[in-house]
C-alpha cells in the first residue's frame, strides 16, 4: 500500500510539474504572438515593451488605426484602392488607334516626331 501511495504522489508531482511547463509555454506563445502581430503592423517591440503590456494589460497592436484606402490615380482617400480604380479599368479597355498590321512599318518623321509621313517627305525644312 505504501508503494502505491508513493507512486501516486510521484505521478501527482509529475502532473504538477508538467502543468507548470504547459503554463510557461502558453505564456511564451502569447508573447511571441503579440510580438508577431506587432511586427506585422510595423511596430517593433522588445522584451521590456512586452512586459509593460502584460503589466498594464494592454495590447499595443490593437490600438493602431486601420490602414486607409487611397487611390493614386484619382488622388482620393477612403473610396477605393489604386488597384480597384475604375479609371484604371477604363484605360485597359482603350484600343490602339493604329489599325494596321503589327509587323508593318509605319511612316515616321524624325523632324516632326509624328507618324503619318516619312522624314524625306516632310514639308518642314526646320530641324528641331
ABEGO torsion letter per residue (X at the ends): XAAAAAAAAAAAAAAAAAAAAAAAAAAAAAAAAAAAAAAAAGBBBBAAAAAAAAAAGBBAAAABBBBBBBBAAAGBBGABBAAABAAAAAAAABBBABABBAABBBBBBAAAGBBGBBAAABABABBX
